Amino acid sequence: MSSLRKRRLQTSLHFWRNQHRKRYRSINSKRCIGCKNCVVACPFGAIEIIKTVEINKDGYPRKIASKCDLCQGVAESPQCIRVCPTEALSLVTEDILIGNLRQKRIDSLNA
C-alpha cells in the first residue's frame, strides 16, 4: 500500500470516528439517490457508490452511497486494521495526525 493511500485512509478513519464528538456520520440509504455529490465533496475518498439488490423502475440496479463506518457494532473493529497482513493501517488520533504533518513539513524543509 502506498504511503499516500495509507495517509488518506488514516485521515479518513480518524475523520469518521472523531474522538472529540463521539459521533458517527452515516448515510441514510433510503434517502440516497446515488447522485455522487458526496463522493466528489469528500476530501478523504471515504465514500463510494455501490449497486444494491433493488431494481429501479428503469430496470437497472439502484445505486447508493456507502462509506466506512469502522465496523460499528462488530466486536473487533475495525476489521480492515485487524486483518491487514503488513499492518499498514492504523486508527489514529488528531494529535498523531498533526504530529505526522508537522514531521513531514520539517522533513521537506531539511531536504
FITOR-993991 format. One record per residue: residue in three letters; x, y, z of N, C-alpha, C in turn. Coordinates in steps of 0.02 Angstrom, whole numbers, plus 50000, padded with zeros to 5 digits. Example, Ala and Ser with C-alpha at 12.3 -4.5 7.8 and 13.67 -1.06 7.14 Angstrom:
// FITOR-993991
Ala506604971650390506154977550390506604983550390/Ser506424988850354506844994750357506455000250394/
This chain:
// FITOR-993991
Met500434994150000500005000050000500455006250000/Ser500305010949957500715017049953500625021250015/Ser501125025350030501085029550090500525034650083/Leu500405037150022499865041950011499195038650027/Arg499095032650003498465029050016498395027650091/Lys498945025750122498935024350194498735030650232/Arg499035036350213498875042750246498145044550236/Arg497895043650175497195045250161496735040950203/Leu496895034550210496475030050249496515031850323/Gln497115033350348497175035450418496755041650431/Thr496815046450385496435052650393495695051350390/Ser495485047150342494775045850335494505041950395/Leu494885037150420494665033550479494585038250538/His495065042750546495015047550601494415052050591/Phe494315054350530493765058950516493095055850535/Trp493005049550517492355046450529492235044550602/Arg492765044050640492685042350710493025047750752/Asn492735053550750493025059350784492995058150860/Gln493575057750890493625056150961493305061451006/His493285067550983493025072951025492265073051025/Arg491955071450970491225071750966490895065150983/Lys491265059650977490995053050990490365051650948/Arg490365054150886489785052950842490035049750778/Tyr489595046050746489735043050682489315046550629/Arg489595047350571489215050050515488985044050474/Ser488355044050458488095038350420487685040850361/Ile487575036450314487185038050255486515034550261/Asn485985038350252485305035550253485165032550184/Ser485215025950180485155022750114484455023450085/Lys483955024550126483275025450100483195032150064/Arg483575037150086483515043750056484025045050000/Cys484555041049998485085042049948484825040649878/Ile484975045249832484765044349762485355042649716/Gly485955041849745486545039949706486805045449661/Cys486735051749681486945057449639487695058449636/Lys488075055549682488805055849685489075062549710/Asn488655067149731488905073449757489345072449818/Cys489165067949862489555066749922490235063649905/Val490255059549853490885056449831491365061849808/Val491115066549769491535071949744491745076649801/Ala491295077949848491445082749901491905079949955/Cys491925073449966492325070550020493065071250005/Pro493435074950046494145075850033494565069750050/Phe494265064750081494645058850103494535052750060/Gly494085053150012493955047349969493635041550007/Ala493255043150059492965037950101492265035750080/Ile491995038950029491315037250007491345034649936/Glu490955029449923490925026649855490195024949840/Ile490055024049776489385022249754489385014749740/Ile488875011349769488825004049760488145002349730/Lys488114996549697487474994049671487124990149726/Thr486474990849730486084987049779485714981349743/Val485374977249782484984971849752484304974349726/Glu484124980449747483494983349724483554985249650/Ile482994984649615482964986549545482534992849538/Asn482804997849503482435004049491481875002849440/Lys481445007849432480905007449383481165006649312/Asp481775009049300482065008549233482395001749220/Gly482364997249269482634990449260483354989649280/Tyr483684994949302484384994549322484444994149398/Pro484984991249424485074990949496485114997949527/Arg484814998849585484845005249620485555006249647/Lys485815012249640486485013849664486425018849722/Ile486815017549775486805022049833487515023149857/Ala487595028349898488245029849928488375025049986/Ser489005023449995489215019150050489875021750077/Lys489975021250142490605023450172490805018850228/Cys491415019350248491675015450304491355017950368/Asp491095013350408490825015150474491245012350530/Leu491865010350514492335007450562492045001150594/Cys491664997350555491364991050578490974992050642/Gln490584997250643490184998850702489744992850719/Gly489764990750781489364985050803489724978350799/Val490324978250772490724972150768491204972050826/Ala491284966350858491694965950919492404968450909/Glu492764965750861493454967750849493474972450790/Ser493334978750802493304983450746493874988350749/Pro494044991350694493834989750626494214983650598/Gln493864979950559494124973650532494714974650485/Cys494704980050445495244981150397495924981650432/Ile495924984850491496544985550529496744978650557/Arg496274974950582496414968450612496704963550562/Val496454963450500496664958450451497224960650405/Cys497444966750409497974969150364498624965350377/Pro498894961650327499484957450339500124961450350/Thr500144967650328500754971650336500694977050389/Glu500124977150424499994982250475500074989350447/Ala499854990250385499904996750352499345001450375/Leu498814998750403498255002850425498275003750500/Ser498065009750521498015010950593497485016250606/Leu497195015950664496695020850685497075025850728/Val497075032150707497485037150741497055042750769/Thr497345046350817497015052150846497215058350808/Glu496865063750821497025070050789497735072350807/Asp497945071150868498625073050889499155069450848/Ile499055063150834499535059350794499545062050722/Leu498955063550694498925066350627499305072950623/Ile499195077250672499545083750673500295082750680/Gly500495078050722501205076550730501515074050666/Asn501165069550631501415067050567501485072650516/Leu500995077050513501015082650466501605087250483/Arg501685088750547502235093050569502905089950550/Gln502985083450560503615080050544503745080050469/Lys503225079150429503315079350356503525086250333/Arg503255091450363503465098250345504195099450363/Ile504395097050422505085097750442505555093950395/Asp505355087850377505755083750331505815087150263/Ser505275090250239505295093550173505745099750175/Leu505765103150231506205108950238506935106950241/Asn507075101150271507755098650277508005095350214/Ala507565093750168507765090150106508105094650057/
